[in-house]
């Protein structure tokens, strides 16, 4: 969705790029932006609302009050990093790439 959206929410004029003095290549600049359509603005708002809702749900989840700080927590995290399921997932990602 982000790639399909115009660069500006509101309609704005573009500006010319800068011509490189040696190559003549034009760098920078923007085409005029038509702004978001009402549908695009509504979908962007819906997605940001969802991000906020999920962020609150994750950060306030009861899980985060359970872990005790200390060597046991570090040992448990290290054990998870080398767990066979994690290693299989990492190997599968490396093979797919």
N, C-alpha and C positions, 0 to 999 in steps of 0.2 A: 504494500500500500504506500509506503513512504516514497518509493521510487516513482510512483505515479502522481504524487501530489506536486502542485506547483511550488516553487521555492519560497513563495510568500503567501501568507494567509489572506491578506488583502491585495487587491489589484495594485501593482506598482510598475512604474516604467523600468525598463532595463537600462544598461549602460554599456558603452563600448569597452572593448578590451584594450590592452596596451600592445602596441606593435614592437617586437624585439628589433633593435637597430641593426643587427647583423644578419639575422635569418629571415626577418619579415614575418615571422610567426606571430599570430595574435594570441595573447594569453589573458586569461581573466575575462571580465565582462559577463553580462547576463542578458538573456532575452527578456522581454517584458513578461510579467507574471499576471495571469488572468485572475489570480486569487482562488480560494477554495470554493467549490460549489456547496450549497447547503448540505447535500448528502455527504460530501467529503468531510466537512466540518463536524457533522453529527457523528460520523464513524470515528474520526479522530478523538472526539470527546468521549465516546463510548469506550474506546480502547484505553485511553488514559485513566478513566474511571475504574476500569477493570484492573489496570496495573496498580493503582492505589489500593483497591480493595484486596487484591492478592498479596501485596506487600504488607499490609496490616495483618492479614490472616497468618502469613508466615512469621513475621517478626513478633507477634503476640501469642503464638502457639505455645501450649503448655510444655512442649518438648524442651524449649530453651531454658526452662526453670529447673529441669532435671539434672543436666550434667554437672558433676562436681569438678571443681578445678583441682589440678594436681597431677602427680605422676600417673595415676590410674587412667585419667582422661587421655593423656598423651599416649600411653601404651595402647589404649583401645583404638585411638585414631590411627596409629601406626599399623595395628593389626588389620584394620579395615582397608588400608591402602594396599596391602599385599594379599587380601582375600582372593580366592580363586575366581569368584564371579567378577570382581573388579579387573583382575588380570586378564580374564577372557574378553571382557569388554574392550580393554585397552588394546589387546592383540587384534581383536576384530576390527577396530577402528584403523589401526596401522595397516592391516591387510587391505582394507577397503580403499585406503588412500593410495 
